């Protein structure tokens, strides 16, 4: 009796089943396009790169983001047109699903199924590097890298630092940390830790470098064997 009442309630809510089904498909597509895994790029960005389309226009305009937004808007419109009442409420719920859904799906996958470096997440907003000259030829560096191993098994990997592709000058900063090889990191099962990395970098052979700098939201690459991820 209870299940029949629920089915009847759902049927009474939907005004146009075809539009409702289309809305679910389109909103699911928006969620998939917004997923950032296994690298830091969204699925939409990866698709643009694969087919050779520009990802960023002049002024930093992100075309994949526009695509995701457009697909989400179409899905919300279809959803609100397919229900009989509370269109605003369902529209807000749909937007929240697209915004939060990718993060939830990635975390569920990493916590339940991922192994090795696939189970590692990186918090760019909580990570930074600072640099200051120590003497005439040594650049002293200190980085804080926020990492989380979502699996039950320990994982070891190398960290490589990458320059921001959007930086306006060619003066190297974080890439200098790769001198003499990458840093080796080990995280225990379910361990969440801000790893502190320090290095004195010999810049005597670097013609142009920063004397002091502080970099937030550092781009990194983690690797283990032949597998790597851009984070």
C-alpha positions in Angstrom: 0.0 0.0 0.0 2.8 2.4 1.0 4.8 1.8 -2.2 1.7 2.3 -4.4 1.0 5.6 -2.7 4.6 6.8 -3.3 4.4 5.8 -7.0 1.1 7.6 -7.3 2.6 10.7 -5.6 5.5 10.7 -8.1 3.1 10.3 -11.0 1.0 13.1 -9.7 4.1 15.3 -9.5 5.1 14.8 -13.1 3.2 16.7 -15.8 5.3 15.6 -18.8 7.1 12.2 -18.5 9.2 12.7 -21.7 10.5 16.1 -20.5 11.2 14.7 -17.0 13.2 11.8 -18.5 15.1 14.2 -20.8 15.8 16.5 -17.8 17.3 13.6 -15.8 19.5 12.7 -18.7 20.7 16.2 -19.4 21.4 16.9 -15.7 23.3 13.7 -15.4 25.3 14.8 -18.4 26.1 18.1 -16.7 27.3 16.2 -13.6 29.5 13.9 -15.7 31.0 16.9 -17.6 31.8 18.6 -14.3 33.7 15.7 -12.8 37.4 16.4 -12.0 39.0 13.0 -12.1 41.5 11.5 -12.5 43.3 14.9 -13.2 42.4 18.4 -12.1 40.6 19.1 -15.3 36.9 18.5 -15.7 35.7 15.9 -18.2 34.5 18.8 -20.3 38.0 20.3 -20.4 39.5 17.0 -21.3 37.0 16.6 -24.2 37.9 20.1 -25.5 41.6 19.2 -25.4 41.0 15.8 -27.1 39.2 17.4 -30.1 41.6 20.3 -30.3 39.2 23.1 -29.2 40.5 26.0 -27.2 39.8 25.7 -23.5 40.5 29.3 -22.5 39.8 32.4 -24.6 41.4 35.8 -24.2 40.8 37.2 -20.7 40.6 33.7 -19.1 37.1 32.9 -20.5 36.6 29.1 -19.9 34.6 27.5 -22.7 34.2 24.1 -20.9 32.6 26.0 -18.0 30.2 27.7 -20.4 29.3 24.3 -21.8 28.6 22.8 -18.4 26.5 25.9 -17.4 24.5 25.7 -20.7 23.8 22.0 -20.2 22.7 22.6 -16.6 20.4 25.4 -17.6 18.8 23.2 -20.3 18.3 20.5 -17.7 16.8 22.8 -15.2 14.4 24.3 -17.8 13.2 20.8 -18.8 12.8 19.8 -15.2 10.7 22.8 -14.2 8.5 22.4 -17.3 8.0 18.7 -16.6 6.6 19.0 -13.0 3.1 20.4 -12.0 4.2 22.4 -8.9 7.1 23.6 -6.8 9.1 24.3 -10.0 11.4 26.7 -8.2 12.2 24.2 -5.5 13.1 21.4 -8.0 15.1 23.9 -10.0 17.2 24.8 -7.0 17.7 21.1 -6.1 18.8 20.4 -9.7 21.4 23.2 -9.5 22.7 21.8 -6.2 23.0 18.3 -7.7 25.1 19.6 -10.6 27.3 21.7 -8.2 27.8 19.0 -5.5 27.3 15.8 -7.4 30.7 15.6 -9.1 32.5 16.1 -5.8 30.3 13.5 -4.1 30.8 10.9 -6.9 34.6 11.3 -6.9 34.8 11.0 -3.1 32.5 7.9 -3.1 34.7 6.3 -5.7 38.0 7.1 -4.0 36.7 5.9 -0.6 35.2 2.7 -1.8 36.9 1.5 -5.0 40.1 3.5 -5.9 43.6 2.0 -5.3 47.1 3.5 -5.3 47.4 7.1 -6.4 43.8 7.1 -7.7 42.8 7.2 -4.0 44.8 10.4 -3.3 43.1 13.8 -3.3 44.9 17.2 -3.2 43.6 20.4 -1.6 45.1 23.1 -3.8 43.5 25.9 -1.7 45.3 24.8 1.4 48.7 24.3 -0.3 51.4 26.8 -0.9 55.1 27.3 -1.4 57.4 30.1 -0.3 60.9 31.0 -1.6 63.7 33.3 -0.3 67.3 33.7 -1.2 69.9 32.4 1.3 73.2 33.7 0.3 74.0 34.4 -3.4 73.3 31.1 -5.0 70.8 29.2 -2.8 67.1 29.6 -3.0 65.5 28.3 0.2 62.0 26.8 -0.3 59.3 25.6 1.9 56.0 24.0 0.7 52.9 22.8 2.5 51.0 20.2 0.4 47.6 19.1 1.7 47.0 15.4 0.8 44.4 12.8 1.7 44.6 9.0 1.1 41.0 7.8 0.9 41.8 4.1 0.7 42.5 1.7 3.5 45.9 0.7 2.1 49.1 2.8 2.4 50.3 4.5 -0.8 53.7 5.9 -1.9 54.3 8.2 -4.8 56.5 10.9 -6.2 55.5 14.6 -6.2 56.5 16.8 -9.1 55.8 20.6 -9.1 54.5 22.4 -12.1 54.4 26.1 -13.1 51.1 27.8 -13.5 50.4 27.8 -17.2 48.6 31.2 -16.8 51.5 33.0 -15.2 52.5 36.2 -17.1 56.3 35.8 -16.9 58.8 33.0 -17.6 60.6 33.3 -14.2 60.6 29.7 -12.7 59.6 29.2 -9.1 57.9 25.9 -8.1 59.4 23.9 -11.0 62.9 24.5 -9.4 61.8 22.1 -6.7 62.1 19.3 -9.2 65.9 19.8 -9.2 67.7 16.6 -8.2 64.6 14.5 -8.5 61.0 14.5 -7.1 59.9 14.3 -3.5 58.9 10.8 -2.3 55.7 10.7 -0.2 54.0 7.9 1.8 50.5 8.1 3.2 49.0 5.5 5.4 45.5 4.2 4.9 42.9 7.0 5.4 45.6 9.4 6.3 45.0 13.1 5.8 48.1 15.2 6.2 49.6 18.5 5.2 53.1 17.4 4.1 55.9 20.0 4.7 58.6 19.9 2.1 61.8 21.9 2.4 64.7 22.2 0.0 67.7 24.4 -0.7 67.9 25.0 -4.4 71.1 25.8 -6.2 70.2 28.6 -8.6 73.8 29.5 -9.6 73.1 28.0 -13.1 69.6 29.5 -13.4 69.8 32.8 -15.4 66.5 34.2 -14.3 64.8 33.3 -11.0 62.7 34.9 -8.3 64.7 36.2 -5.2 61.6 35.7 -3.1 58.1 34.5 -3.8 55.0 33.0 -2.3 52.8 30.8 -4.5 49.3 29.5 -3.5 47.3 26.8 -5.3 50.3 25.0 -6.6 49.9 22.6 -9.5 51.5 19.2 -8.9 51.8 15.9 -10.6 51.9 12.7 -8.5 53.3 9.5 -10.0 53.9 5.9 -9.2 55.5 3.6 -11.8 54.0 4.4 -15.2 50.9 6.0 -13.7 50.6 9.7 -13.0 47.9 12.3 -12.2 47.8 16.1 -12.6 46.4 17.7 -9.5 
